[in-house]
């Protein structure tokens, strides 16, 4: 089920990516760069959510809260997850 969700998200993502082209076929750099950075952040967020869902170190409520933080605050939530929650799971494993 997790792999089908990931595939569905990737299909939706691939349909929504577009490059803005000017009238004389020049690619506008600013919009492409912003789209590229947004794509990187989205991929990192999906990796964090997938890692969170497959981890056994968190309870269901904790997982839900972290997923909501990552969804509503993509950059800040990702940084918080990688710094705080992930460290706790690694410490529990060791």
N, C-alpha and C positions, 0 to 999 in steps of 0.2 A: 504494500500500500504506500509506503514511503517513496518508493522509486516511481510509482505512477504519479504521485503528487509532484515530485521533482520534474518529471518529464512534462507534465501539464504546465507547470510554471515556466519551463524553458520554452515551450511552444508559444505561450502567450508573450513571453519576452521577445522572442524572435519576430513575432508579428508586429510588435510595437516599436521596434528599432527603425528609425528612418534617418536619412541624411538630407539636410536642407541644401538644395542646389539653386543657385542664382539663375537668372534668365539666360546668361551666356555660358551655362554649364560649369561655372566655377563653384567649388565646394566652399561653403562658408566655414572657416576654421573654428570660430567661437562656438557655434552650435554643435559641431562635431566633437570638440574637446569636452564640452559639458556633457554630451551624451555618453562619451567614452568613460568619463569619471563616474557618471551615474550608473553605468553598466557595471563597472568594477565594484562600486559600493553595493549594488544589488546582489552581485555574485557572492561577495563576502558575507552579506546578511543571510543569504540562502545557506551558505556553508555553516554559519553560526547556528541557524535554526535547525538544520539537519543534524549537526553535532549535538545540539541540546536535546533534540528528540531521541537520539539514539543513546544518550548517556544514561547511566543508571544511578548516578550520584545525586540526582535531584528528584524531589517529589513532584507530583502532578501539578500542584498549585504553584510551586516554584518555577516549573517549566513554563506554565501559562503566563506568569508574570514576566519572565525574561523574554518570551516571544512577543508579548505586547510592547515591552520596552524597545525591543529591536525594531518592531514594525513602526511604532509611532515616532521614534527617534533613531533613524537609520545610522547616522554616523556616531552620535553620542552613545546610543544603545550598544552598538558594536564595540566601541572602545570600552565601555563599562563591562560588557560580557567578557571580553578577552582579558581584561585586567582583574576582575573580581570573581565572577562565577567560575570561570575556567580554572583559575588557580586553586579554588577550593576543591574541585573535582580531582585535579592532579595530586593535591596533597592527600586526599582520601585514598587514592590508589597507592601512593607510596607508603 
